[in-house]
Amino acid sequence: MLATKPMKNNQQSTPMITKLHQLFQLPESGTPLICLAPMAGFTDGAMRRIASQHSAALTFTEMTSAMGLLYEQSKTWQLLERMEGEAPVMGHLYGSTPESLAGAARMVEERGGFVGIDLNAGCPVKKITKNGAGAALISNPRLIYKILAAMRSSTSLPLTVKTRLGPHPGKVAIFEILQAAQDAGTDAIIVHGRFTAQGHGGDPDLKLLGEVKARATIPVIGNGGIRSAWDGWRMFKETGVDGLMVARSAIGNPWIFEEIRAALAASEPPEIYDPTRGRPRRDLKAIRQVLLDHLDIQRELLMRHLALADCKEGALEIERALAVTFQCHLFRYLSGLKGSSYLRSHLRNLKSMDSIIAAIDGCIERERAFRDRG
């Protein structure tokens, strides 16, 4: 059992929590800022808007290539397309040189609609690191400083950096990176509490994350391993971070932001998370409604992309493209429901809006029948 005292209701904000809210011009909530993490292939305008509707206070775009922006690649610019009704959005950039990232930061600010710019210095995917970007930067805090200093001089927007503890447990680099970020004039730092070698597996090192928070003179947002309200509450209580960032556990589960917010405001700690039990049993009508809302927004975003690219696709081609795009979200929403495993193995058969909705309804009806049987 966690050896910390329960959070008091209406707990007073720390100066850094207040500063973090002010940085992005957000109303003071009295609790840490709760964010949706940047995730390639997921956090487009549709997912960000759904997360916003469920209490995500700040969201991030997908990883966007600085060089892609500089070369005016239309598919790269699509990653920065925003939707009406979103919470404040950060433009999330990756690259490996101060010049390219400074230029990209300037272009993002000129485009408008973003409350800040975030540098990716933590993605462990080989496609990113082999070009010296993402987590490859962790081994060179001096280069991180140069990149952030160049970005700082090119934009007036709030500037943040998302990184990890170090390359591997035998090489802690976060304190050098923290110093580099502070020296470069970065406004906040986002720390994934794992090492590059861990990828997304294993528990985050909350003790080390707490040390980062203790040393920092800028706000710290904690990330990594937040799968439930319990995990978010625990990270805050054990580390004192000023914000919490949820990544993969928000896919198909936008309710997690509301649950974390409620846990932080409660007088008692939430129920301890048990990964063997899966996600909470949710109201089936709520699942269906959010799924259909997300699907509608996804279609709206796809139509906008096609219009910007001056593509004149037929209705059938549009529905097929939508079905492919939405697959990664669909089975996450239905995860744990009866029939979801079968659906996941037959996603390739879904080629229209009607087939997707029929699959949703079939899965939900099987789950409802299962629950009715007790």
N, C-alpha and C positions, 0 to 999 in steps of 0.2 A: 504494500500500500504506500502511496506517495506520502512522504514525510514533510508535507507543507501545510500551512494553515489554509482553510477555505477562504476564497476571496470574499470580501465584504461587498454587500450590495451597494450600488452607486459609488463604487470605488473612485477616488479622485485620480485624474490623469496625472502622469508624470510630465515634467516639462518637455521631454523628448517626444512623448505621444502627442502632446499638443502641437509641438513643432511640426511633426509629421503631417498632421491634419492641415495645418496652416500652409505647409509647403505646396499641397495640391488643392488648396482652397476648398477643403471639405469641412462640413459642420463638425464641431467637436462632439464625439460620442461618449467620451469618458472611458473608452476601452481601446485596446490596440487596433490599428488599422487592419482590416481583413481584405486580402487581395486575391485575385485570380492570377496564377502564374502564367508566364508565356509558355506555350507548348506548340511545337511545330505540328501542323496538320489538324489542330484542334481549335485554338483560341482565335478564330476568325470573328467577324462582327456578330454573327448569329449566336455563337456560344457566349460571347462577352455580354450580349444584351440579356440573354437568359440568366446568366450569373448576376448581372446587375439587378434584375427584378427580384432576386432572392438574397439581397443584402451584401453582395460583393461591392465594397466601397471604391476599389481601384482595380482596373484590369490592364492587361498587357497584350500587345499584338503578338502574333507569331514571330519567330526569329526572322529578321529581315536583313538581307545581305546589303552591306554598305556599297559594295561594288555594283550590285544589281541596280541600286538606286542611281548611282553615278552614271551608269551606262543606260539609264532610262528604260530598263526592261519592264514591260507592261505587267508581266506576271509578278514581278517583285513589288511593284506599286500596288497591286491588288491586295497584298498582305496588309497594307495600311488603310484599306477601305473601311470607313466607319459607318455605323448604323444609327439611326435615330433611336433615342431611348437608352443608350448605353450610359454606364457610369463613366467617370473620367478615365481616359485611356492614355497609357504610356506607349510611346514608340520604342520597340525593342530591337536593337541593332547588333549585328555581329560583323567582325572583320579582324584584320591583323595589323593595320598600319594607322598611325595617327592621322595622316593626310586623308585617307579614304573615310575614316569615321568622322572626322571633323566636317568634311564636305557633306556626308550623309546627314549628320545632325542638323546642319544648316538647312538642308533641303526639307527635312521633316518639319522643322519649325516654320519654314516658309509655306509649307502645305497647309498648316493650320489645323486646329481641332484636337491637338494633343496637349496634355498638361505637363508632360515631361518626356525625357529620353533616357533609356536604360541601355547600358552596355552589357552584352553577354560575355562573361569571362568564366563560364562554368559548364557549358554543355559538353558532355563527355563523348558524344557521337563522333565516330572516326571520320565521317564525311566532313565534319566541321573542323576537328582538331588537326587533320592532316595538312590543312592550309594555314595552320598557325593561329586559328581563331578559337573561340570558346574556351574550354578548359586548358588548351595549350598555353594560354596566356598566364596561367597560374604559376608556372615555373619561372616567370619573368616579371616580377612586380615592378621593375623599373620601366618596362614597356607599358604596363598597365597605367603607370603614372603619366607617361608621355601621351598615351591615347586619351586618357581622361582630361589632361591639361589642354590638349588640342580641342577636344569636344567642348570643354568649358569656355574656351576663348571664342568658339564659333556659334554658341547658342546662349540665349538668355533664359531658356526653359530650365526647370529643375533637372538635375542630372544625377542618375543613380547607376550603380554597378551591381550585377548579380554574379556571385562567385561561389566557390567552395572552400573547404577547410585547407585543402592542399592536394598534391598529386596522390599521395597514399598515406596511411597512418604513420609511416616512418618519416614523413616530410610534411610538417605543418607550415603552411605559408600564409595563413590568413592574417596574421598580425602585420606582416610586411605589406600585404595587399591593403589592409585597413589604413595603414599609415600613408601608403601611396594615394589612396582615394581621398583621404583628408587633406593631404598636401596639395592635391590637384584641384581642390575646391568642390569636390563632389558633395551633394546635398544629403545623401543617405546611401547605405549599403545593404544589399540583400544577401544573406548568407545561407546557402544550402548546407545543412549540418552534416554532410557526408564528404568523403574524399572522392576524387575523380575515379580512383580504382574501384570504388563501390558501385558506381553507376547509380541506380535507383533502388538498390537492395540493402538490407541491413538497417539497423536502427541509427538514427542521427545521434551525433555526440552532443548531447545537451549541455554537458559540463563545459566543453570547449566553446560552444556557442555562447554560454553565459559569460565566459572570460572575454570573448569578443565584445559583448555588450558592456561589460565593466570597463573596458579600455577605451571604447569609442567616444568620440566627441561629437559624432553625428548620429542621427537615428539609425537603428538597426532593425531590419525586417527578417524574421526567422522563417526558414523554408525547409522542407524535407520531412517525410514520414507523417504528415498530418492527414490521417485517414478518417478522423472522427472528431466530434466535439471534445472528447476526452484528450485526444492527442494535442489539439490546439490549446486547450486549457493548461495541460501539463507543460507544453513548451513555454507558454507565457509565465507560468508560476516558477519554473525551474531556471529560466534564463533572464526574465525581465525584459525581453525584446519589446520594441515599440510597435511592431506590426507582425502579422502572421500571413503567410502566403501559402495557398492551397493549390496543388497541381493536379496530378492524375486522379485523385479521389473526387475531384469536382466534375469529371467527365461522366455525363449521365446522372449526375447527383448534385444539382445546384442547391438543394436544400441544405447542404453542409455549411454554407455560409451563415444561414439563419441559425442553425444549431450551435455553431461556434459562438456567434454573437450572444445568443441566449445563455450559453454556459458561462461566458465571461461576466455577464451581468447578474448571474444568480448568486444566492448566498451560500450555496453548497456546491461542491464539485460534481461534475456530471458522472454518469455511470462509466466505469472503466471499460475501455474498448476491448472486445474479444474478437480477434480476426477470424476465429473459427465459426462465428455466428453470422458472418456476412453483414450486409447492410441492414439498417432498420427496416421493418415491414411497413411500407408506406401505403397510403390510401391509393387504391387503384385508379380512381377517377382523377386524382391529382397527377399521377404518373402519365396517364393518357393525355390529359390536357396540356401538360408541359411539353410532352413529346410532339404533339400536333403544333403547338406554338413554335417550338424550335424548328420543326420541319417547314412551316410557313415562312419563317424568317430566313431559313437557309435558301429557300427558293427565291425569295426577294433579293438576297445577296448574289445568288448565281445570275439572276437576270440583270442585275446592275453590272456585274463583271462582263457579261456578254455585250451589254450596251457600250461600255467603255472601250471594249476591244473591237467594236463595230462588227460583231458577229451576228449573222442572221440565221440562227439555228431554228429548226422546226420544233413544234411542241413535243414530239416524241423524243428527239435528241436531248432536249432540255430535261425531260423527266428521267431519262436514263442517266444523264450526268448528275442529276440531283440524287438519284438512288445510290450511285457510287460514292458521292461526297458524304452522304448521310450515314453510310454503313457503320463508320467508326463510332458514331454516337448511338445508333439504334440499339445495338446489343448491350451497350453499357447501361442505358436506361432500364432495360428489361432484365439485367443480370439478376440471377437468383429466382426469377419467376419460372413457373412450370412452362416448359416448352421453349425456354430461351436457348438452351444448348442446341436443340434441333434447329432453331432459327439461325443461330450463329453459323452453323455448318451449311446453311442454304441461303446465305445472304446474296450470293451471286445470282439467284433466281429473281431477286427483287429489281424490277426495271421500270417501275412507274410509281406515281403517288398512290394510286389505288392499291397496288400490291403491297406497298409499305404499310398503309393504313390497315389493310386486311391482316397483315402479319402481326401488327401491334394488337389489334382487337382479338385475334385468335390466341395470342399469348396471354393477354389479360383475362380472357374468359376462362382459360384453363387454370390460371392461378385463382380466379374467383371461385371456381368449382372446387378446387383443392381446399381453399379456406372454408368454404361452406361445409365441407365434410369434417372440418375440425382437425 
